[in-house]
Amino acid sequence: MSELHLCIATGQNAANLLPIKQLKAQEVWILETPDMKASHSGADLKTALAPYVPAIQRIDFDDASPQTIKASAFKLADQALDGRDVIFHITGGTKLMVLAIHEQLQLLKAGQGSLRAVYADTNHQMLNWLDDTPRQETMQDVLTLQDLLLVRGYRTTNDTRHAQAQQRAASRAKVTREMGENAARYGRFFSALATVANRAGNSGSLKQSFDFTPGGQPAQLLTMAAKSGLIEWTPGDPSIVFADSHAASYFAGDWPEEYVFLKMTGLFAKGQFALGAKVIQARTNTENEIDAIAVHKNRALIVECKTSRQTKAQDSIYKLAQVVRQVGGLVATGLYLSAQDVGEADRRRAKEYGIEVIAGDELQKISHYLHDWKDR
């Protein structure tokens, strides 16, 4: 009979999924308190584990009082686990639950069974074993993008591989890199360009006009974009014609996403990062679109990209913080990336929310940032 993995459903189920997947468990029991059952945490964990574990059970556990905790732990150990070799995952649950269950499971050692306890330290990427020979084991890089979403109760509503979007990104990479690596030179022109691009997308008319005649660095950018087939534009002309709706969307705000995506390509394994991922919380039907997301070493990076200057950047930063908490949980980092400078007040607010910021001329450092994030 294979080892039985016993874990407690929690609001941060990555701490359960990671060691179970790394240890290639064949049988898992998920203990659910009434609160965890109501929040569907146990159901989400089972869904995430299903592709990897052939036998999974969800077990009710009454944690209403010390008496019910002890009774539930005794029942679990005495009636269900006698004679089994058990790995108890102690990362989830309250201290009282863990202590009571561990105390009862000690009885296994008096019979034909065995007991080992493991704690998943996701901050330090270590598995800490508490048994007759306490030790540490490095956590393997096992979390996929799909795992991350499923264990948090989300699913994708689109193909995150985005073959067509990736092809478009590759075809206009030269223009994207020019804007990203020289963002400081363009300044407010990004807002003007986004304004006419938005107008083209909303009105259905691909021909639009600036309130001025672009010159200097903006003129050089428009010339490059015209040579790439994204627009039609003649130097000295305030009017511009976008090639199609995709080109309009690109200049309206998609290009920073593509800039991040281009930088992620080659740095992350295939299937571990995505552009424009649409995710939905199945039970609440809440949908979020994530501009860019990457998973590495069991951690997630969730990126929000902005082109124009934000009059209410704090609102966007707060929204990103909520998405990071809901979709990524404790294993996620939020990055707010802006083509234009972000003020000190907004940067302070971002720091309060745990959001990192790259803006303006800092965009050219995104590759260094991604390398540093991977090495954390």
N, C-alpha and C positions, 0 to 999 in steps of 0.2 A: 504494500500500500504506500502511495507517494506521500510526501510531507504535506501537511495541511497548513495553509497560511491563514491566519486569523487577523483581521484588521477591523478598525472602528471607522465607520463613515464620518467624514468631517467636511467642513466647508472648504478645506484646502486639500483636496483628494490627490493632488499630484504627489504628495508625500506618501500615499499608499500605492499609487500606480507605479511609481519609479522603481522601488525595490522589488515589487511583485514581478514586474516585467524583467528586471535585471536577473532575478533569481530563477526565472523561467518556471514559475509556479504552475502546477497542473490542477490544483484544487484550492479554491479561496472561499472563505466564509466572511461575509461583510456584516458586522454588527451594526444595527441601526437603532438609535434612540428615537423616541417619538418626534423630536425636533428635526433630526436628520432625515427621518422618513417624510415629514411634511415638506422639507426643502428639496426633496428628491436627490439628496447627495448620494445615498446608497445606490439609487437607480442609475445616476450618472456614472458612478464608478463602475458599476456592472457593465454598462454600455461600452465604456472605454476599454475594459478588460476583455470583453467578449472575443475579439479577434485573436487573443493570445492565450486565454485560459479556458480549457474545455469544460471544467466543472466549477460553477459559481453558485453560491447560495446567499440569500439575504436573510439574516436572523434578527428578530425583534429583541431589543434589550431595554429593559425598564430602568431608567436612571432617575426616577422621581424622588427617591430618598436613599440614604445610606442602606436602609434595610432592603429596599428593592434591588439596589445595585448588588449587594452581597448575595441575595437570593438568586438573581439572574446569573451571576458569575458561578455560583455553586451548581446550578442546573446545567449550565454550559459545560463545565468541567466534568461533573459527575455522570451525567447522562449521555452526553454527546461525544466527548473527547477521550474517554477512557481507552488507553492502549494506543493512542495516536502519537505520531511524531509531529509536534506543533511548532511553527514559527509564528510568534506573536509580534505583530507590528504595533509598537507602542507610541507612534507619532500622533495619532488622533485620540479623541476622547478627553474627558476630564482626568485630573490626577487621581481622583477617587475611583473612577472606573478602572483605570489602568492598574492601580494598586490592588483593587479587589479581584480583578480577573487574574492578574499575575499570581496573587496569593493562592487562588484556587487551582490554577494550572500547575503550581508546584507539586500538587498531588500526583501528577502524571509520572513524576520521577520515581514515585514509590511503587509503581506498577511496571507495565511493559512499555510505557510511552516515554517521550522525551520532550524537553521544552528549550527553545532558544528564543530570545527577545531581540528585536532589531529596531533601532531608531533611525529614521531618515533625516539627516541634517542637510536640507536643501540649500541653506546659505553657504555651507562649506563643501557641498557635493560629496558627502561622506555617509556611509552606512556604519553605524555604531552598534556592535554586537555586545549584548549583555548576557553572558552565559558562563560556563565553567572556565572558559578562556576568553575574557573580554578582549576585543580588538576593534580595529577600524578597517574599513574596506572602501576604496575609492568608488564613487558612484559612476557608473558607465553612462555614456551619452545615448540614452534610449528614447527620450521623448521626441515624438514626431509632431508636426504641425497639427495633424488630425487628432492625435492623442490629447494635445493641449485643449483643443476645442471641445472634444467629447467629454473629457473629465470635468469641464466646467459647465456642461449642459448645453453646449452650443453645437451647431452644425453649419456647414457652409451652404449657401443658396446659389453659388456659382462655381465654375471650374477655376480653382485658384492657380491652375497651370497657365491659363490665359494665353494660349498659343498665338492667337491673332494680336492680342495686345502686346505680347513680347516681340512679335515681328515688327509691329509699328514702332515700338520703342527702339529697336535696333536700327530701323531705317532712318530715324531722325536723331540718332545718338550724338552726332557732331553738334547739332544745334543745342541739344540738351546740355551737353558738357560745356558749351560756350556760356550758356546762361548760368549754370551752376557754379562754374569755376571763376566767373567774373561778375557775380551778382552785385558786388558793391559798385561797379561801374554804371549799372543800369538804374539803380535806385528806383525812383518813382515811375520810371517808364514801364516797369512790370505792371503797375496798377493800371496805367493807361492802356496797355496792351490787353490786359485781362478784361478791362471794361468793354472794349470794342469786340473782343472775342465772345464775351458773354452776350452782348447785344446781337451778334450774329447767330448764336445758338438759340436765343430766345425768340428772335423775330423771324427766323427762317431765311433771312437775306444774308448771304455770305459776304456781300460787299458792304463795308462800313467805312467810316471816316474818323480820324483823330481830330481833336480840337486844335491841333497844331501840325506843323510839317516836321516829321522826324528828321533829325540830322545827327552828325557825330557818331558816337558809339551805337545808339539805337538804330541809326540808318545802316550801319555795318551788320547788325544782327538781322534786320529785315532783309537785307541783301542775301545773307547766308540762308535765311529761311526760304527765300524765293528760289534760290539755286537748288535747295533740297526738295522743292515741289510742294512745300507746305502752304505757301501764299503766292499771290501775284501782287507785286508792288514795284513801282517805278520811283527812283530817287527824286525827291522834290515834290512828290504827290502825297497829300494828306490821306488819300483813300487807300484801302487795302481790301483784297479779296481772299478769303480763306478757301483752301482747296476743297474742303468738305467739312462735315460736322465734327469729325474726329480731330481735324486740325484746329478747329475753333475751340473744342474742349481742351486740347493740348495747351494752347496759349491762355485759356481761361483759368487753368489751375492744375492740369494734369502733369505738366512737365516736371515739377519738383518730385512727384512720385516716381516718375521714370528715371530721374537723376539718381534717386536713392536705389531704385531697382537695378540700374546699371552698375552701381557700386557694389551691390550685394552679389551680383552675378560673379561667380568665381570664388567668392569668399565663403558661400554657404552651399551645402549639399543640395542637390536637386530635390524638390519637394519640401525643403525646410524653410523656404521663404516664398512670399507671394505678393503680388501687386493688386490692389483693389479687391481685397477679400471681403465678400458680403457674408456676414454671419448672423444667425438668428437663434434666439433663445426659444427653444421649442415650446415650452409651457406658457410663456408670457407673450410669445409671438413678437418679441422685441428684436428689431433688426438694427445692426450697426455695420457701417462700411469702414473697413480699416484700410487706410491708404497703402501702407506697407507693413509687413510682419515677417519676422524671422525667428527661428528657434535654433539654439545651439547650447550644448552642455546643459540640457534640461531647463533652459531659461528662455524667455521670450522677449523680443524687442518689438514694441508696437509704436508705429510712427504716424504722426499727423502732419500733413504738409500744407502749407499756405503760400500763395503767390503774392496777393495784394497786402498792403498794410492793414492790419486789423484794428478797427476802432474799439473792439471789445475782445482783445486777445485773451483776457482773463477767462471769458466764457468758454472759448475754444480749449484753453488749457485745462479748465475744470472738467469739461466734457471728456477730454482725453484721459484725465485721471480716473474718471468713472469707468471708461471702457477698459482701461488697464486693470482696474480692480475686478471688474465683472468678468472679463474674458480671460485675462492672464493670471489673476490672483497674485500670490506672493512670489511667484517665479517670473514675474514680468517687469520690464522697465519701459517707461513711456518716454518718447522723444518727440518734442515739438520742433519742427523744422520750418523755418520761414525764409522766403526769398528776400524779405526786407527786414531791417533791424527790428529788434524787440526791445522795448524800453526797460529800464531798471526795475520799475514797479512790477511789470509783468514777469520779469525774470525772478524777482523775489517771490511772487505768488506761485510761480511754477515750482520753485524750490520747496515751498511749503507743501505743495501737493505731491512732491517726489518726482516731478517731471523734469527731464533734462532738455536743454534748449540749444539749438544751433540755428543761427540767423545771419542774414546779410553776408558779409565777406567770410564768415565762418563756414559757409557751405563748401568751400573748396577743401575743407578739412574733414569732410564726411568719411572718406576712406580711412583716415587715421582713427576717427571715432569708432568706426565699425571694428577695426582691428583691436582697438583697446577694449571694446565691449566684449568681444569674443574671448579675450585673454583674462577677463576678470575672474 
